[in-house]
Amino acid sequence: MSSSLMNRLFLIATFLASCASRMTAAELPARILRGHVDVQTVWTPDVSSGFGSLSLALNEEEAGVVHSPSNAVVVVAEAARLSIPDGFEVFGPVGGDLWVLPQSPDPNLPYLGFSAEELPRDLFGDRMEIRLLSVQGPGNFFLWQSDGFGGIQMAMNSRDGIGAPDRVQPLVGGHDHYNFGFTANGVHDVSFEVRGIHSASGTNVVSLPQRIRFEVLPLPPSPWAVWIRATFPEDPDRWLDLPQGDADSDGASNLEEFLAGTDPRSASASARLAVSNGDNGAVELRFPVMATRTAAVTATLESASSPAGPWLSEPRFALNPASTALWMRETLSAAPTARFYRLRIQLL
């Protein structure tokens, strides 16, 4: 590869790497704090195939707003926190913490159910099936109904493992409400899939995994917040909401320096996307990371042959908790006039 092309690659990559992105207020997920909310089964017809697909949505009934699960967070306030009473050790030790969103309305908490009432009755059989796939978070997840006699009818329980019994079967055209329980504060990502038998074809239709995020309060400090307060003890609030800021004006954002472990107060210690010559006409790109911080961010490298795009993500350049660097090797045997790269880093 010619030195002039290598220089262009280096300058372009270094320049664009300094532009770490951040979600704007308009892109931030909606926070569901209270009110009637249905986890709603949705059928989306596909005109081209004549068939369709199943998915889930979060329907705020009173507000008349329907959210994609990827664009909403259900907030479980501290008011939902209870102590596990005697006789209910299925949830954990007596006296342990349990945050509960109740199946009956509470003006201060979300009131959730599973709904299939928007599905046409002739499209599927009498009932749909929603299965629990996984729970990622600091605690266990439970879904149950009270039986009116002081007992419970457990529908989902991650404490004893996740399997076929962890499911609900909402009636097509109806919905049911449940108690949602969590045994620890923090962010819980609960994933489901929805299943149904398509009446006309007899096909068993299964959705893609559907993740619903619950923020069980109080949230522990994020790694980013801990780092900001330790790095800028005299004025942390100035920088806490500025991951794209550049405290030392060295061209690397605060978020890049957080991920790389460099000092955002010193221009001599800057986080940079390094570009170098590899063997056989290849280019190598590397960005240093601290492995303990990779879980706090997403990082995506994109490349294009023109600043106007189209920009394509590079899956080989990936966060690896066991690694000390993001790394990619790209062979440019039929080298373009120039290759443009940009590194996008976002807080989770």
C-alpha positions in Angstrom: 0.0 0.0 0.0 1.3 3.4 -0.9 2.4 5.8 1.9 0.1 8.5 0.6 -3.0 6.2 0.9 -1.8 5.1 4.3 -1.6 8.7 5.4 -5.0 9.5 4.2 -6.4 6.5 6.0 -4.7 7.5 9.2 -5.8 11.1 9.1 -9.4 10.2 8.2 -9.7 7.5 10.8 -8.1 9.7 13.5 -10.3 12.6 12.8 -13.6 10.7 12.7 -12.7 8.7 15.8 -12.8 11.8 17.9 -16.5 12.2 17.2 -18.0 9.7 19.7 -21.8 9.8 19.4 -24.4 10.1 22.1 -28.2 9.6 22.1 -30.1 12.9 21.9 -33.0 13.6 24.2 -35.4 12.8 21.4 -33.8 9.3 21.0 -33.8 8.4 24.7 -36.2 5.6 25.7 -39.6 6.6 27.1 -39.8 6.0 30.9 -43.0 4.4 32.0 -43.6 5.5 35.6 -47.2 4.6 36.3 -50.6 3.7 34.8 -52.2 0.8 33.0 -49.7 -0.9 30.6 -50.2 -3.9 28.5 -47.5 -6.1 27.1 -49.4 -6.4 23.8 -49.1 -9.1 21.2 -48.8 -7.6 17.7 -49.3 -9.2 14.3 -47.6 -7.3 11.4 -48.8 -8.5 8.0 -46.2 -8.8 5.2 -47.8 -7.7 1.9 -45.0 -9.2 -0.2 -45.1 -12.7 1.3 -48.8 -12.7 2.2 -47.9 -13.8 5.7 -46.6 -11.8 8.7 -44.7 -11.8 12.0 -45.4 -11.7 15.7 -43.9 -9.2 18.2 -44.6 -7.5 21.5 -45.3 -3.8 22.2 -45.8 -1.8 25.4 -49.2 -0.1 25.3 -49.8 2.7 27.8 -53.6 2.5 27.8 -54.4 5.9 29.5 -51.9 7.8 27.5 -52.9 6.1 24.2 -49.2 5.5 23.4 -47.7 2.3 22.1 -43.9 1.8 22.4 -41.5 -0.7 20.9 -39.9 -2.6 23.8 -36.5 -1.3 22.6 -37.6 2.3 23.0 -39.1 2.2 26.5 -38.2 1.4 30.1 -40.6 0.3 32.8 -39.6 2.0 36.1 -40.1 0.1 39.3 -40.1 2.8 42.0 -38.8 2.3 45.6 -42.4 2.4 46.7 -42.7 -1.1 45.2 -40.2 -2.5 47.7 -41.6 -5.1 50.2 -40.1 -7.6 52.6 -40.7 -11.3 51.8 -43.2 -12.6 54.4 -43.2 -16.0 56.2 -44.6 -18.7 53.9 -43.5 -17.1 50.7 -39.9 -18.5 50.6 -40.4 -19.3 46.9 -39.2 -15.7 46.4 -36.2 -15.9 48.7 -35.4 -15.8 52.4 -38.0 -14.3 54.8 -37.3 -10.7 55.3 -35.5 -10.3 52.0 -36.3 -7.6 49.5 -38.9 -8.0 46.8 -40.0 -5.1 44.5 -43.5 -5.8 43.3 -45.6 -4.2 40.5 -49.0 -5.3 41.6 -51.7 -6.9 39.4 -54.2 -4.4 40.9 -54.0 -0.7 40.1 -51.7 1.5 42.1 -51.6 5.2 41.4 -47.9 5.4 42.0 -46.8 2.3 40.0 -47.2 0.8 36.6 -50.0 -1.8 36.4 -49.0 -4.5 33.8 -50.7 -7.3 32.0 -50.3 -9.4 28.9 -52.7 -8.7 26.1 -53.8 -10.4 22.9 -57.0 -8.3 22.5 -55.8 -6.5 19.3 -55.4 -9.8 17.4 -58.2 -10.7 15.0 -60.0 -13.7 16.4 -59.9 -15.6 13.1 -56.1 -15.2 12.7 -54.9 -17.5 15.5 -56.4 -20.2 17.8 -58.0 -19.4 21.1 -54.8 -18.5 22.9 -51.3 -17.2 22.3 -48.3 -18.2 24.3 -45.6 -15.9 25.7 -42.5 -17.6 27.1 -39.8 -16.3 29.3 -36.4 -16.7 27.6 -33.9 -15.0 29.8 -33.3 -12.5 32.7 -30.2 -10.4 32.7 -29.8 -8.3 35.9 -28.7 -8.4 39.5 -31.8 -10.3 40.8 -34.5 -12.9 40.0 -37.7 -12.2 38.1 -41.2 -13.6 39.1 -44.6 -13.3 37.4 -47.7 -14.5 39.3 -51.3 -13.9 40.1 -52.9 -13.8 43.6 -55.6 -16.5 44.0 -57.8 -14.5 46.4 -57.2 -16.9 49.3 -53.7 -15.6 50.2 -51.9 -17.9 47.8 -50.2 -17.4 44.5 -50.3 -19.0 41.1 -46.8 -18.7 39.7 -46.4 -18.2 36.0 -42.7 -17.4 35.6 -39.8 -17.9 38.1 -36.2 -17.3 37.1 -34.9 -18.4 40.5 -35.5 -22.1 39.8 -34.3 -21.9 36.3 -36.0 -20.9 33.0 -37.9 -23.5 31.0 -41.1 -24.5 29.3 -43.3 -23.9 32.4 -42.3 -20.2 32.5 -45.1 -18.9 30.2 -48.5 -17.2 30.1 -51.3 -17.9 27.6 -53.4 -14.8 27.0 -56.8 -15.4 25.4 -57.1 -14.0 21.9 -59.3 -10.9 22.3 -58.5 -10.5 26.0 -55.9 -9.7 28.5 -54.8 -10.6 32.1 -52.9 -8.7 34.7 -50.1 -10.1 36.8 -47.7 -9.2 39.7 -44.2 -8.6 38.4 -41.5 -9.1 41.1 -37.7 -8.5 41.3 -35.4 -9.4 44.2 -32.7 -6.7 43.6 -32.5 -3.1 42.6 -30.8 -2.3 39.3 -31.5 -2.8 35.6 -33.2 -6.1 34.6 -33.5 -7.0 30.9 -36.3 -9.6 30.7 -36.6 -11.4 27.3 -39.8 -13.1 26.0 -41.0 -14.7 22.8 -44.5 -14.9 21.6 -45.9 -18.0 19.8 -49.2 -18.8 18.1 -50.6 -21.2 15.5 -51.7 -19.4 12.4 -55.3 -20.7 11.8 -55.3 -20.5 8.0 -52.0 -22.3 7.4 -51.6 -24.3 10.6 -48.1 -22.8 10.9 -46.5 -22.4 14.3 -45.4 -18.7 14.3 -42.6 -17.7 16.7 -41.4 -14.1 17.3 -37.8 -13.0 17.6 -36.7 -12.5 21.2 -38.4 -9.4 22.7 -36.5 -7.6 25.5 -38.3 -5.5 28.0 -36.1 -3.4 30.3 -37.1 -2.7 33.9 -35.3 -0.2 36.1 -35.7 -1.2 39.7 -34.9 1.8 41.9 -32.7 2.9 43.4 -30.2 2.3 40.6 -26.7 1.7 41.7 -24.2 4.3 40.3 -23.1 3.5 36.8 -19.4 2.8 36.0 -19.5 6.1 34.1 -20.9 8.1 37.0 -18.4 6.5 39.4 -15.5 7.4 37.0 -16.7 11.0 36.5 -17.0 11.7 40.2 -13.6 10.2 40.9 -12.0 12.0 37.9 -13.6 15.4 38.5 -14.2 15.5 42.2 -14.3 19.3 42.3 -17.0 19.6 39.6 -18.5 16.3 38.6 -22.0 17.6 37.7 -20.4 19.7 34.9 -19.2 16.6 33.0 -21.6 13.8 34.1 -24.0 14.5 31.2 -21.3 15.3 28.7 -19.8 12.0 27.5 -19.2 13.7 24.2 -17.4 16.6 25.9 -13.6 17.1 25.7 -12.3 18.3 29.1 -8.6 18.7 28.0 -9.3 19.7 24.3 -7.1 17.0 22.9 -9.7 15.8 20.3 -10.7 12.7 22.3 -14.1 12.7 24.0 -14.5 12.1 27.7 -16.3 8.8 26.8 -13.4 7.6 24.7 -11.0 8.4 27.5 -13.3 6.6 30.0 -13.2 3.5 27.8 -9.5 3.7 27.1 -8.5 4.5 30.7 -6.7 7.6 29.8 -6.8 10.9 31.7 -9.4 13.4 30.3 -7.6 16.2 32.1 -4.3 15.7 30.3 -3.8 16.3 26.6 -0.7 14.2 26.7 -2.7 11.1 27.5 -5.2 10.9 24.7 -7.4 8.0 23.5 -6.9 7.5 19.8 -7.9 5.1 17.1 -4.6 3.9 15.8 -4.2 2.9 12.2 -1.1 1.1 10.9 0.3 -1.0 8.1 -0.2 -4.8 8.3 1.2 -7.6 6.3 0.2 -8.2 2.6 -1.2 -4.8 2.0 -3.6 -4.7 5.0 -4.5 -1.9 7.3 -4.9 -2.5 11.1 -7.1 -0.4 13.3 -6.8 -0.6 17.1 -8.5 1.3 20.0 -7.3 0.7 23.6 -10.0 -0.3 26.1 -10.2 -1.2 29.8 -11.9 -4.6 29.9 -13.7 -3.6 33.1 -15.5 -0.8 31.3 -16.6 -2.6 28.1 -19.9 -3.6 29.7 -20.9 0.1 30.2 -20.8 1.1 26.5 -21.5 0.0 23.0 -18.8 0.7 20.4 -19.2 0.4 16.6 -16.7 1.0 13.9 -18.2 2.0 10.6 -16.4 2.4 7.2 -17.3 3.9 3.9 -15.5 4.8 0.6 -16.9 8.3 0.8 -17.9 10.7 3.6 -21.4 10.7 2.2 -21.6 7.0 2.8 -23.2 4.5 2.8 -21.6 3.7 6.2 -21.3 0.0 7.0 -20.6 -1.4 10.4 -17.6 -3.6 10.9 -18.6 -6.6 13.1 -15.0 -7.8 13.3 -14.2 -4.7 15.4 -16.0 -5.7 18.5 -16.0 -5.2 22.3 -14.5 -8.2 24.0 -14.5 -8.2 27.8 -11.3 -10.3 27.8 -9.4 -7.9 25.6 -7.5 -4.7 26.2 -8.2 -3.3 22.7 -10.7 -3.1 20.0 -8.9 -4.4 16.9 -9.6 -5.0 13.2 -7.5 -6.0 10.3 -8.7 -5.1 6.8 -7.1 -6.2 3.5 -7.2 -3.5 0.9 -5.6 -5.3 -2.1 -7.9 -3.4 -4.4 -7.4 -0.2 -2.4 -9.9 2.6 -2.9 -8.7 6.1 -3.3 -9.4 6.5 0.4 -11.2 4.7 3.1 -13.2 6.5 5.8 -13.7 5.2 9.3 -15.7 6.5 12.2 -16.0 5.1 15.7 -19.3 5.4 17.6 -19.3 4.9 21.3 -22.5 5.2 23.4 -23.3 4.7 27.1 -25.7 1.8 27.8 
